[in-house]
């Protein structure tokens, strides 16, 4: 259990990491809709991932419309792979 990354292990943060592991980058609103969370809750959880250097958050504009994109970092990809490996070892081999 000690190898389970508490930063990733939260339900919402796990959802973000799982999605970004395949998508590489996602718009904030895309994640909000996909994970069915409020803007405030997603912001707080993304900040935790950003503080751990697992994601980067890029703010900009698409035309005149503000856009926030979230991107998984190499450290985030490595941490997510380690998280999955730790879960796999915790669960053990299939019967």
Contact map, one row per residue, 1 for C-alpha under 8 A:
11110000000000000000000000000000000000000000000000000000000000000000000000000000000001000100000
11111000000000000000000000000000000000000000000000000000000000000000000000000000000000000000000
11111000000000000000000000000000000000000000000000000000000000000000000000000000001001000000000
11111100100000000000000000000000000000000000000000000000000000000000000000000000001001100000000
01111111100000000000000000000000000000000000000000000000000000000000000000000010001000000000000
00011111110000000000000000000000000000000000000000000000000000000000000000000000000000000000000
00001111110010000000000000000000000000000000000110010000000000000000000000000000000000000000000
00001111110011001000000000000000000000000000000010000000000000000000000000000001001000000000000
00011111111011000000000000000000000000000000000000000000000000000000000000000000000000000000000
00000111111111000000000000000000000000000000000000000000000000000000000000000000000000000000000
00000000111111100000000000000000000000000000000000000000000000000000000000000000000000000000000
00000000011111110000000000000000001000000100100000000000000000000000000000000000000000000000000
00000011111111111000000000000000000000000000110010000000000000000000000000000000000000000000000
00000001111111111100000000000000000000000000000000000000000000000000000000000000000000000000000
00000000001111111110000000000000001000000000000000000000000000000000000000000000000000000000000
00000000000111111111000000000010001000000000000000000000000000000000000000000000000000000000000
00000001000011111111100000000000000000000000000000000000000000000000000100010001000000000000000
00000000000001111111110000000000000000000000000000000000000000000000000000000001000000000000000
00000000000000111111111100000000000000000000000000000000000000000000000000000000000000000000000
00000000000000011111111111000000000000000000000000000000000000000000001100000000000000000000000
00000000000000001111111100000000000000000000000000000000000000000000000100001001000000000000000
00000000000000000111111100000000000000000000000000000000000000000000000000000000000000000000000
00000000000000000011111111000000000000000000000000000000000000000000000000000000000000000000000
00000000000000000011111111000000000000000000000000000000000000000000001100000000000000000000000
00000000000000000001001111100000000000000000000000000000000000000000111100000000000000000000000
00000000000000000001001111110110000000000000000000000000000000000000111000000000000000000000000
00000000000000000000000011111110000000000000000000000000000000000011110000000000000000000000000
00000000000000000000000001111111000000000000000000000000000000000011110000000000000000000000000
00000000000000000000000000111111100000000000000000000000000000000000000000000000000000000000000
00000000000000000000000001111111110000000000000000000000000000000000000000000000000000000000000
00000000000000010000000001111111111000000000000000000000000000000000000000000000000000000000000
00000000000000000000000000011111111111100100000000000000000000000000000000000000000000000000000
00000000000000000000000000001111111110000000000000000000000000000000000000000000000000000000000
00000000000000000000000000000111111100000000000000000000000000000000000000000000000000000000000
00000000000100110000000000000011111110000000000000000000000000000000000000000000000000000000000
00000000000000000000000000000001111111000000000000000000000000000000000000000000000000000000000
00000000000000000000000000000001101111101100000000000000000000000000000000000000000000000000000
00000000000000000000000000000001000111111100000000000000000000000000000000000000000000000000000
00000000000000000000000000000001000011111110000000000000000000000000000000000000000000000000000
00000000000000000000000000000000000001111111000000000000000000000000000000000000000000000000000
00000000000000000000000000000000000011111111100000000000000000000000000000000000000000000000000
00000000000100000000000000000001000011111111110000000000000000000000000000000000000000000000000
00000000000000000000000000000000000000111111111000000000000000000000000000000000000000000000000
00000000000000000000000000000000000000011111111100000000000000000000000000000000000000000000000
00000000000110000000000000000000000000001111111110000000000000000000000000000000000000000000000
00000000000010000000000000000000000000000111111111000010000000000000000000000000000000000000000
00000000000000000000000000000000000000000011111111100000000000000000000000000000000000000000000
00000010000000000000000000000000000000000001111111110000000000000000000000000000000000000000000
00000011000010000000000000000000000000000000111111111110000000000000000000000000000000000000000
00000000000000000000000000000000000000000000011111111111100000000000000000000000000000000000000
00000000000000000000000000000000000000000000001111111100000000000000000000000000000000000000000
00000010000000000000000000000000000000000000000111111110000000000000000000000000000000000000000
00000000000000000000000000000000000000000000000011111111000000000000000010110000000000000000000
00000000000000000000000000000000000000000000000011111111000000000000000111111010000000000000000
00000000000000000000000000000000000000000000010011011111100000000000011110010000000000000000000
00000000000000000000000000000000000000000000000001001111110000000000011110000000000000000000000
00000000000000000000000000000000000000000000000001000011111000000001111000000000000000000000000
00000000000000000000000000000000000000000000000000000001111100000001110000000000000000000000000
00000000000000000000000000000000000000000000000000000000111110000111100000000000000000000000000
00000000000000000000000000000000000000000000000000000000011111000111000000000000000000000000000
00000000000000000000000000000000000000000000000000000000001111111110000000000000000000000000000
00000000000000000000000000000000000000000000000000000000000111111110000000000000000000000000000
00000000000000000000000000000000000000000000000000000000000011111000000000000000000000000000000
00000000000000000000000000000000000000000000000000000000000011111100000000000000000000000000000
00000000000000000000000000000000000000000000000000000000000011111110000000000000000000000000000
00000000000000000000000000000000000000000000000000000000001111011111000000000000000000000000000
00000000000000000000000000110000000000000000000000000000001111001111100000000000000000000000000
00000000000000000000000000110000000000000000000000000000111100000111110000000000000000000000000
00000000000000000000000011110000000000000000000000000000111000000011111000000000000000000000000
00000000000000000000000011110000000000000000000000000011110000000001111100000000000000000000000
00000000000000000001000111000000000000000000000000000011100000000000111110000000000000000000000
00000000000000001001100110000000000000000000000000000111000000000000011111011000000000000000000
00000000000000000000000000000000000000000000000000001111000000000000001111111000000000000000000
00000000000000000000000000000000000000000000000000000100000000000000000111111100000000000000000
00000000000000000000000000000000000000000000000000001100000000000000000011111110000000000000000
00000000000000001000000000000000000000000000000000001110000000000000000111111111000000000000000
00000000000000000000100000000000000000000000000000000100000000000000000111111111100000000000000
00000000000000000000000000000000000000000000000000000000000000000000000001111111110000000000000
00001000000000000000000000000000000000000000000000000100000000000000000000111111111000000000000
00000001000000001100100000000000000000000000000000000000000000000000000000011111111100000000000
00000000000000000000000000000000000000000000000000000000000000000000000000001111111110000000000
00000000000000000000000000000000000000000000000000000000000000000000000000000111111111000000000
00111001000000000000000000000000000000000000000000000000000000000000000000000011111111100000000
00000000000000000000000000000000000000000000000000000000000000000000000000000001111111110000000
00000000000000000000000000000000000000000000000000000000000000000000000000000000111111111000000
10110000000000000000000000000000000000000000000000000000000000000000000000000000011111111100000
00010000000000000000000000000000000000000000000000000000000000000000000000000000001111111110000
00000000000000000000000000000000000000000000000000000000000000000000000000000000000111111111000
00000000000000000000000000000000000000000000000000000000000000000000000000000000000011111111100
10000000000000000000000000000000000000000000000000000000000000000000000000000000000001111111000
00000000000000000000000000000000000000000000000000000000000000000000000000000000000000111111100
00000000000000000000000000000000000000000000000000000000000000000000000000000000000000011111110
00000000000000000000000000000000000000000000000000000000000000000000000000000000000000001011111
00000000000000000000000000000000000000000000000000000000000000000000000000000000000000000001111
00000000000000000000000000000000000000000000000000000000000000000000000000000000000000000000111
